Structures are given as C-alpha cells and as structure tokens.
Amino acid sequence: MLSDYEPVIRATKRDELELIWDMEQGEARNFIIPYVLEKHQLEFAKPSVAYRSVWSNGQLIGFIILVLERDGQSVEFRRIVVSQPGFGYGKRVVGMVDQLCRSEFCRARVWLDVFETNHRARHVYEQCGYQQFGKSEHEGKTLLLYEKAV
C-alpha cells in the first residue's frame, strides 16, 4: 500500500542525529550495522558524508547516509532507514537518491551493500535498477554488493 504523502528529502540537521540513532534501534537494527550516537556525530561532521532526512506529512520517517567517494564518480549509498515499512517509502526514496546523486553531487555511479538475508531491501534495489556486482562479508554474514549508473 502506497502512502498518500510523497516523501521529501532534505539535509539533516545536527539536532536530528539523536532521532536518527533512535530509528536504528528499532526493526532496522536487524538489517543494518547500527552506529552509536557518537559515531553518527563524527560521520556527520565529515565533508564527504551526506546525511539526509526523509520527511512525510510533517514527520521524520527516515534517513539516508551517502558517502562521496574520492574517485569523483561514485557514491556509496551507506544507509537507508525508513521507520514506516510497507508504505512504499523505501522504493520512492531509493529513486530519489539516484536523482540526488546525479544533480546535487554530480556523480555517475551509486553502489551499496546489503545483507544477503535482507530480501525486502534486495527486492527494492533490484526493482530500482541496481545490479549485483560482488560479495563481501561482515562478521560471518554475506553482504551483496549492488551498483547502478545514475
């Protein structure tokens, strides 16, 4: 079921980091490698890391973390968390990330990793045109690497 409210992505404000950290403590914790609040604060301060908040109907419903790679062409789509799964927000936000990387950051490629067992996310990425290009491992769990030209 799609929500009637189109999500809006905007630059995250420093005072939202605690809310972002809190979102990671819920169901998302099973699908990501969560940060402690201090790690978010350190990452937020780096010029190559872009935090973006996702809003719908006046509510913070999620966030993304993008890392601008030194090659000048690529963006690591490090994190997406949506606090209201099942409403189609994730798919819409992933599509918006492509546009953001192209227009705001002038990048041609986006890549990400996702746990092999995260079938819902893999389905969304594949529907949005991402293709698997490799595998990695984190603490004994398989990570699949996906990429997309934007």
PyMOL CGO cylinders between C-alpha atoms (Angstrom):
from pymol import cmd
from pymol.cgo import CYLINDER

trace = [
    CYLINDER, 0.00, 0.00, 0.00, 1.44, 3.37, -1.01, 0.3, 1, 1, 1, 1, 1, 1,
    CYLINDER, 1.44, 3.37, -1.01, 1.05, 6.33, 1.29, 0.3, 1, 1, 1, 1, 1, 1,
    CYLINDER, 1.05, 6.33, 1.29, -0.74, 9.45, 0.06, 0.3, 1, 1, 1, 1, 1, 1,
    CYLINDER, -0.74, 9.45, 0.06, 2.17, 11.58, 1.24, 0.3, 1, 1, 1, 1, 1, 1,
    CYLINDER, 2.17, 11.58, 1.24, 5.16, 11.92, -1.05, 0.3, 1, 1, 1, 1, 1, 1,
    CYLINDER, 5.16, 11.92, -1.05, 8.42, 11.79, 0.93, 0.3, 1, 1, 1, 1, 1, 1,
    CYLINDER, 8.42, 11.79, 0.93, 10.71, 14.81, 0.94, 0.3, 1, 1, 1, 1, 1, 1,
    CYLINDER, 10.71, 14.81, 0.94, 14.47, 14.55, 1.36, 0.3, 1, 1, 1, 1, 1, 1,
    CYLINDER, 14.47, 14.55, 1.36, 16.41, 17.42, 2.90, 0.3, 1, 1, 1, 1, 1, 1,
    CYLINDER, 16.41, 17.42, 2.90, 19.76, 17.96, 4.59, 0.3, 1, 1, 1, 1, 1, 1,
    CYLINDER, 19.76, 17.96, 4.59, 19.78, 16.55, 8.10, 0.3, 1, 1, 1, 1, 1, 1,
    CYLINDER, 19.78, 16.55, 8.10, 20.18, 18.98, 10.99, 0.3, 1, 1, 1, 1, 1, 1,
    CYLINDER, 20.18, 18.98, 10.99, 22.66, 18.13, 13.74, 0.3, 1, 1, 1, 1, 1, 1,
    CYLINDER, 22.66, 18.13, 13.74, 19.88, 18.09, 16.35, 0.3, 1, 1, 1, 1, 1, 1,
    CYLINDER, 19.88, 18.09, 16.35, 18.15, 15.27, 14.40, 0.3, 1, 1, 1, 1, 1, 1,
    CYLINDER, 18.15, 15.27, 14.40, 21.02, 12.84, 14.92, 0.3, 1, 1, 1, 1, 1, 1,
    CYLINDER, 21.02, 12.84, 14.92, 19.58, 11.51, 18.16, 0.3, 1, 1, 1, 1, 1, 1,
    CYLINDER, 19.58, 11.51, 18.16, 16.26, 10.78, 16.38, 0.3, 1, 1, 1, 1, 1, 1,
    CYLINDER, 16.26, 10.78, 16.38, 18.20, 9.06, 13.59, 0.3, 1, 1, 1, 1, 1, 1,
    CYLINDER, 18.20, 9.06, 13.59, 20.13, 6.97, 16.12, 0.3, 1, 1, 1, 1, 1, 1,
    CYLINDER, 20.13, 6.97, 16.12, 16.83, 6.08, 17.78, 0.3, 1, 1, 1, 1, 1, 1,
    CYLINDER, 16.83, 6.08, 17.78, 15.39, 4.85, 14.46, 0.3, 1, 1, 1, 1, 1, 1,
    CYLINDER, 15.39, 4.85, 14.46, 18.29, 2.43, 14.17, 0.3, 1, 1, 1, 1, 1, 1,
    CYLINDER, 18.29, 2.43, 14.17, 17.34, 0.83, 17.49, 0.3, 1, 1, 1, 1, 1, 1,
    CYLINDER, 17.34, 0.83, 17.49, 14.03, -0.47, 16.15, 0.3, 1, 1, 1, 1, 1, 1,
    CYLINDER, 14.03, -0.47, 16.15, 13.35, -3.08, 13.47, 0.3, 1, 1, 1, 1, 1, 1,
    CYLINDER, 13.35, -3.08, 13.47, 16.08, -1.57, 11.27, 0.3, 1, 1, 1, 1, 1, 1,
    CYLINDER, 16.08, -1.57, 11.27, 18.68, -2.94, 13.71, 0.3, 1, 1, 1, 1, 1, 1,
    CYLINDER, 18.68, -2.94, 13.71, 18.14, -6.38, 12.15, 0.3, 1, 1, 1, 1, 1, 1,
    CYLINDER, 18.14, -6.38, 12.15, 19.15, -5.18, 8.68, 0.3, 1, 1, 1, 1, 1, 1,
    CYLINDER, 19.15, -5.18, 8.68, 21.97, -2.67, 9.19, 0.3, 1, 1, 1, 1, 1, 1,
    CYLINDER, 21.97, -2.67, 9.19, 25.20, -2.26, 11.10, 0.3, 1, 1, 1, 1, 1, 1,
    CYLINDER, 25.20, -2.26, 11.10, 23.98, 0.39, 13.57, 0.3, 1, 1, 1, 1, 1, 1,
    CYLINDER, 23.98, 0.39, 13.57, 26.13, 3.23, 14.83, 0.3, 1, 1, 1, 1, 1, 1,
    CYLINDER, 26.13, 3.23, 14.83, 26.36, 4.57, 18.35, 0.3, 1, 1, 1, 1, 1, 1,
    CYLINDER, 26.36, 4.57, 18.35, 25.27, 8.20, 18.59, 0.3, 1, 1, 1, 1, 1, 1,
    CYLINDER, 25.27, 8.20, 18.59, 28.89, 9.39, 18.82, 0.3, 1, 1, 1, 1, 1, 1,
    CYLINDER, 28.89, 9.39, 18.82, 29.71, 7.63, 15.52, 0.3, 1, 1, 1, 1, 1, 1,
    CYLINDER, 29.71, 7.63, 15.52, 26.81, 9.44, 13.83, 0.3, 1, 1, 1, 1, 1, 1,
    CYLINDER, 26.81, 9.44, 13.83, 28.13, 12.74, 15.18, 0.3, 1, 1, 1, 1, 1, 1,
    CYLINDER, 28.13, 12.74, 15.18, 31.64, 12.02, 13.86, 0.3, 1, 1, 1, 1, 1, 1,
    CYLINDER, 31.64, 12.02, 13.86, 30.37, 10.90, 10.44, 0.3, 1, 1, 1, 1, 1, 1,
    CYLINDER, 30.37, 10.90, 10.44, 28.01, 13.88, 10.21, 0.3, 1, 1, 1, 1, 1, 1,
    CYLINDER, 28.01, 13.88, 10.21, 30.97, 16.26, 10.57, 0.3, 1, 1, 1, 1, 1, 1,
    CYLINDER, 30.97, 16.26, 10.57, 32.90, 14.77, 7.62, 0.3, 1, 1, 1, 1, 1, 1,
    CYLINDER, 32.90, 14.77, 7.62, 32.64, 16.78, 4.38, 0.3, 1, 1, 1, 1, 1, 1,
    CYLINDER, 32.64, 16.78, 4.38, 32.47, 13.60, 2.29, 0.3, 1, 1, 1, 1, 1, 1,
    CYLINDER, 32.47, 13.60, 2.29, 29.47, 12.22, 4.22, 0.3, 1, 1, 1, 1, 1, 1,
    CYLINDER, 29.47, 12.22, 4.22, 25.98, 13.48, 3.44, 0.3, 1, 1, 1, 1, 1, 1,
    CYLINDER, 25.98, 13.48, 3.44, 23.15, 12.83, 5.88, 0.3, 1, 1, 1, 1, 1, 1,
    CYLINDER, 23.15, 12.83, 5.88, 19.68, 13.43, 4.51, 0.3, 1, 1, 1, 1, 1, 1,
    CYLINDER, 19.68, 13.43, 4.51, 16.42, 13.24, 6.45, 0.3, 1, 1, 1, 1, 1, 1,
    CYLINDER, 16.42, 13.24, 6.45, 13.25, 11.83, 4.93, 0.3, 1, 1, 1, 1, 1, 1,
    CYLINDER, 13.25, 11.83, 4.93, 10.02, 13.59, 5.85, 0.3, 1, 1, 1, 1, 1, 1,
    CYLINDER, 10.02, 13.59, 5.85, 6.39, 12.87, 5.06, 0.3, 1, 1, 1, 1, 1, 1,
    CYLINDER, 6.39, 12.87, 5.06, 3.33, 14.75, 6.27, 0.3, 1, 1, 1, 1, 1, 1,
    CYLINDER, 3.33, 14.75, 6.27, 5.48, 16.81, 8.65, 0.3, 1, 1, 1, 1, 1, 1,
    CYLINDER, 5.48, 16.81, 8.65, 7.06, 13.76, 10.31, 0.3, 1, 1, 1, 1, 1, 1,
    CYLINDER, 7.06, 13.76, 10.31, 10.62, 12.48, 10.20, 0.3, 1, 1, 1, 1, 1, 1,
    CYLINDER, 10.62, 12.48, 10.20, 10.13, 8.98, 8.78, 0.3, 1, 1, 1, 1, 1, 1,
    CYLINDER, 10.13, 8.98, 8.78, 13.68, 8.02, 7.85, 0.3, 1, 1, 1, 1, 1, 1,
    CYLINDER, 13.68, 8.02, 7.85, 17.16, 8.98, 6.77, 0.3, 1, 1, 1, 1, 1, 1,
    CYLINDER, 17.16, 8.98, 6.77, 19.89, 8.15, 4.33, 0.3, 1, 1, 1, 1, 1, 1,
    CYLINDER, 19.89, 8.15, 4.33, 23.66, 8.36, 4.54, 0.3, 1, 1, 1, 1, 1, 1,
    CYLINDER, 23.66, 8.36, 4.54, 25.67, 8.89, 1.36, 0.3, 1, 1, 1, 1, 1, 1,
    CYLINDER, 25.67, 8.89, 1.36, 29.46, 8.92, 1.11, 0.3, 1, 1, 1, 1, 1, 1,
    CYLINDER, 29.46, 8.92, 1.11, 31.14, 10.75, -1.75, 0.3, 1, 1, 1, 1, 1, 1,
    CYLINDER, 31.14, 10.75, -1.75, 33.99, 8.59, -2.99, 0.3, 1, 1, 1, 1, 1, 1,
    CYLINDER, 33.99, 8.59, -2.99, 37.39, 10.10, -3.80, 0.3, 1, 1, 1, 1, 1, 1,
    CYLINDER, 37.39, 10.10, -3.80, 37.18, 8.94, -7.41, 0.3, 1, 1, 1, 1, 1, 1,
    CYLINDER, 37.18, 8.94, -7.41, 34.79, 11.83, -8.10, 0.3, 1, 1, 1, 1, 1, 1,
    CYLINDER, 34.79, 11.83, -8.10, 32.37, 9.50, -9.88, 0.3, 1, 1, 1, 1, 1, 1,
    CYLINDER, 32.37, 9.50, -9.88, 30.85, 7.25, -7.22, 0.3, 1, 1, 1, 1, 1, 1,
    CYLINDER, 30.85, 7.25, -7.22, 28.64, 7.50, -4.17, 0.3, 1, 1, 1, 1, 1, 1,
    CYLINDER, 28.64, 7.50, -4.17, 28.40, 4.83, -1.51, 0.3, 1, 1, 1, 1, 1, 1,
    CYLINDER, 28.40, 4.83, -1.51, 24.74, 4.55, -0.50, 0.3, 1, 1, 1, 1, 1, 1,
    CYLINDER, 24.74, 4.55, -0.50, 25.73, 3.59, 3.03, 0.3, 1, 1, 1, 1, 1, 1,
    CYLINDER, 25.73, 3.59, 3.03, 22.38, 3.58, 4.78, 0.3, 1, 1, 1, 1, 1, 1,
    CYLINDER, 22.38, 3.58, 4.78, 18.67, 3.93, 4.35, 0.3, 1, 1, 1, 1, 1, 1,
    CYLINDER, 18.67, 3.93, 4.35, 16.29, 3.56, 7.27, 0.3, 1, 1, 1, 1, 1, 1,
    CYLINDER, 16.29, 3.56, 7.27, 12.57, 4.11, 6.94, 0.3, 1, 1, 1, 1, 1, 1,
    CYLINDER, 12.57, 4.11, 6.94, 10.61, 3.88, 10.18, 0.3, 1, 1, 1, 1, 1, 1,
    CYLINDER, 10.61, 3.88, 10.18, 7.33, 3.01, 8.42, 0.3, 1, 1, 1, 1, 1, 1,
    CYLINDER, 7.33, 3.01, 8.42, 8.00, -0.02, 6.20, 0.3, 1, 1, 1, 1, 1, 1,
    CYLINDER, 8.00, -0.02, 6.20, 5.29, -1.35, 3.91, 0.3, 1, 1, 1, 1, 1, 1,
    CYLINDER, 5.29, -1.35, 3.91, 4.02, 2.02, 2.64, 0.3, 1, 1, 1, 1, 1, 1,
    CYLINDER, 4.02, 2.02, 2.64, 6.29, 2.26, -0.42, 0.3, 1, 1, 1, 1, 1, 1,
    CYLINDER, 6.29, 2.26, -0.42, 8.52, 4.95, 1.05, 0.3, 1, 1, 1, 1, 1, 1,
    CYLINDER, 8.52, 4.95, 1.05, 11.72, 2.93, 0.64, 0.3, 1, 1, 1, 1, 1, 1,
    CYLINDER, 11.72, 2.93, 0.64, 11.30, 2.42, -3.09, 0.3, 1, 1, 1, 1, 1, 1,
    CYLINDER, 11.30, 2.42, -3.09, 10.43, 6.08, -3.63, 0.3, 1, 1, 1, 1, 1, 1,
    CYLINDER, 10.43, 6.08, -3.63, 13.38, 7.26, -1.55, 0.3, 1, 1, 1, 1, 1, 1,
    CYLINDER, 13.38, 7.26, -1.55, 15.82, 4.97, -3.40, 0.3, 1, 1, 1, 1, 1, 1,
    CYLINDER, 15.82, 4.97, -3.40, 14.63, 6.53, -6.65, 0.3, 1, 1, 1, 1, 1, 1,
    CYLINDER, 14.63, 6.53, -6.65, 15.11, 9.99, -5.18, 0.3, 1, 1, 1, 1, 1, 1,
    CYLINDER, 15.11, 9.99, -5.18, 18.68, 9.09, -4.15, 0.3, 1, 1, 1, 1, 1, 1,
    CYLINDER, 18.68, 9.09, -4.15, 19.55, 8.47, -7.81, 0.3, 1, 1, 1, 1, 1, 1,
    CYLINDER, 19.55, 8.47, -7.81, 18.39, 11.99, -8.69, 0.3, 1, 1, 1, 1, 1, 1,
    CYLINDER, 18.39, 11.99, -8.69, 20.20, 13.49, -5.69, 0.3, 1, 1, 1, 1, 1, 1,
    CYLINDER, 20.20, 13.49, -5.69, 23.49, 11.80, -6.61, 0.3, 1, 1, 1, 1, 1, 1,
    CYLINDER, 23.49, 11.80, -6.61, 23.19, 12.98, -10.21, 0.3, 1, 1, 1, 1, 1, 1,
    CYLINDER, 23.19, 12.98, -10.21, 22.01, 16.55, -9.66, 0.3, 1, 1, 1, 1, 1, 1,
    CYLINDER, 22.01, 16.55, -9.66, 23.43, 17.63, -6.29, 0.3, 1, 1, 1, 1, 1, 1,
    CYLINDER, 23.43, 17.63, -6.29, 26.65, 15.62, -6.21, 0.3, 1, 1, 1, 1, 1, 1,
    CYLINDER, 26.65, 15.62, -6.21, 27.27, 15.25, -9.99, 0.3, 1, 1, 1, 1, 1, 1,
    CYLINDER, 27.27, 15.25, -9.99, 28.09, 11.56, -9.65, 0.3, 1, 1, 1, 1, 1, 1,
    CYLINDER, 28.09, 11.56, -9.65, 27.56, 8.85, -12.25, 0.3, 1, 1, 1, 1, 1, 1,
    CYLINDER, 27.56, 8.85, -12.25, 27.51, 5.71, -10.08, 0.3, 1, 1, 1, 1, 1, 1,
    CYLINDER, 27.51, 5.71, -10.08, 25.89, 4.64, -6.83, 0.3, 1, 1, 1, 1, 1, 1,
    CYLINDER, 25.89, 4.64, -6.83, 26.86, 1.47, -5.01, 0.3, 1, 1, 1, 1, 1, 1,
    CYLINDER, 26.86, 1.47, -5.01, 25.72, -0.19, -1.80, 0.3, 1, 1, 1, 1, 1, 1,
    CYLINDER, 25.72, -0.19, -1.80, 25.96, -3.35, 0.21, 0.3, 1, 1, 1, 1, 1, 1,
    CYLINDER, 25.96, -3.35, 0.21, 23.06, -5.26, 1.69, 0.3, 1, 1, 1, 1, 1, 1,
    CYLINDER, 23.06, -5.26, 1.69, 22.92, -8.37, 3.83, 0.3, 1, 1, 1, 1, 1, 1,
    CYLINDER, 22.92, -8.37, 3.83, 22.08, -11.38, 1.70, 0.3, 1, 1, 1, 1, 1, 1,
    CYLINDER, 22.08, -11.38, 1.70, 19.23, -12.23, 4.10, 0.3, 1, 1, 1, 1, 1, 1,
    CYLINDER, 19.23, -12.23, 4.10, 17.56, -8.80, 3.67, 0.3, 1, 1, 1, 1, 1, 1,
    CYLINDER, 17.56, -8.80, 3.67, 15.20, -9.94, 0.92, 0.3, 1, 1, 1, 1, 1, 1,
    CYLINDER, 15.20, -9.94, 0.92, 12.88, -6.93, 1.15, 0.3, 1, 1, 1, 1, 1, 1,
    CYLINDER, 12.88, -6.93, 1.15, 15.71, -4.44, 0.56, 0.3, 1, 1, 1, 1, 1, 1,
    CYLINDER, 15.71, -4.44, 0.56, 17.26, -6.54, -2.21, 0.3, 1, 1, 1, 1, 1, 1,
    CYLINDER, 17.26, -6.54, -2.21, 13.89, -6.62, -3.96, 0.3, 1, 1, 1, 1, 1, 1,
    CYLINDER, 13.89, -6.62, -3.96, 13.58, -2.82, -3.73, 0.3, 1, 1, 1, 1, 1, 1,
    CYLINDER, 13.58, -2.82, -3.73, 17.11, -2.21, -5.03, 0.3, 1, 1, 1, 1, 1, 1,
    CYLINDER, 17.11, -2.21, -5.03, 16.60, -4.63, -7.92, 0.3, 1, 1, 1, 1, 1, 1,
    CYLINDER, 16.60, -4.63, -7.92, 13.25, -3.02, -8.81, 0.3, 1, 1, 1, 1, 1, 1,
    CYLINDER, 13.25, -3.02, -8.81, 15.05, 0.34, -8.86, 0.3, 1, 1, 1, 1, 1, 1,
    CYLINDER, 15.05, 0.34, -8.86, 17.65, -0.94, -11.35, 0.3, 1, 1, 1, 1, 1, 1,
    CYLINDER, 17.65, -0.94, -11.35, 20.56, -1.88, -9.09, 0.3, 1, 1, 1, 1, 1, 1,
    CYLINDER, 20.56, -1.88, -9.09, 22.57, -4.89, -10.20, 0.3, 1, 1, 1, 1, 1, 1,
    CYLINDER, 22.57, -4.89, -10.20, 24.71, -7.16, -8.07, 0.3, 1, 1, 1, 1, 1, 1,
    CYLINDER, 24.71, -7.16, -8.07, 28.42, -6.93, -8.86, 0.3, 1, 1, 1, 1, 1, 1,
    CYLINDER, 28.42, -6.93, -8.86, 30.08, -8.75, -5.99, 0.3, 1, 1, 1, 1, 1, 1,
    CYLINDER, 30.08, -8.75, -5.99, 30.03, -10.13, -2.48, 0.3, 1, 1, 1, 1, 1, 1,
    CYLINDER, 30.03, -10.13, -2.48, 31.71, -9.31, 0.81, 0.3, 1, 1, 1, 1, 1, 1,
    CYLINDER, 31.71, -9.31, 0.81, 31.43, -10.44, 4.40, 0.3, 1, 1, 1, 1, 1, 1,
    CYLINDER, 31.43, -10.44, 4.40, 30.80, -8.82, 7.76, 0.3, 1, 1, 1, 1, 1, 1,
    CYLINDER, 30.80, -8.82, 7.76, 31.13, -10.84, 10.97, 0.3, 1, 1, 1, 1, 1, 1,
    CYLINDER, 31.13, -10.84, 10.97, 30.34, -14.10, 9.18, 0.3, 1, 1, 1, 1, 1, 1,
    CYLINDER, 30.34, -14.10, 9.18, 27.35, -12.71, 7.27, 0.3, 1, 1, 1, 1, 1, 1,
    CYLINDER, 27.35, -12.71, 7.27, 27.33, -12.34, 3.50, 0.3, 1, 1, 1, 1, 1, 1,
    CYLINDER, 27.33, -12.34, 3.50, 26.94, -8.86, 2.07, 0.3, 1, 1, 1, 1, 1, 1,
    CYLINDER, 26.94, -8.86, 2.07, 25.89, -8.48, -1.55, 0.3, 1, 1, 1, 1, 1, 1,
    CYLINDER, 25.89, -8.48, -1.55, 27.31, -5.51, -3.45, 0.3, 1, 1, 1, 1, 1, 1,
    CYLINDER, 27.31, -5.51, -3.45, 24.98, -3.65, -5.83, 0.3, 1, 1, 1, 1, 1, 1,
    CYLINDER, 24.98, -3.65, -5.83, 25.60, -0.75, -8.20, 0.3, 1, 1, 1, 1, 1, 1,
    CYLINDER, 25.60, -0.75, -8.20, 23.74, 1.48, -10.61, 0.3, 1, 1, 1, 1, 1, 1,
    CYLINDER, 23.74, 1.48, -10.61, 24.72, 4.12, -13.13, 0.3, 1, 1, 1, 1, 1, 1,
    CYLINDER, 24.72, 4.12, -13.13, 22.73, 7.30, -12.46, 0.3, 1, 1, 1, 1, 1, 1,
]
cmd.load_cgo(trace, "trace")
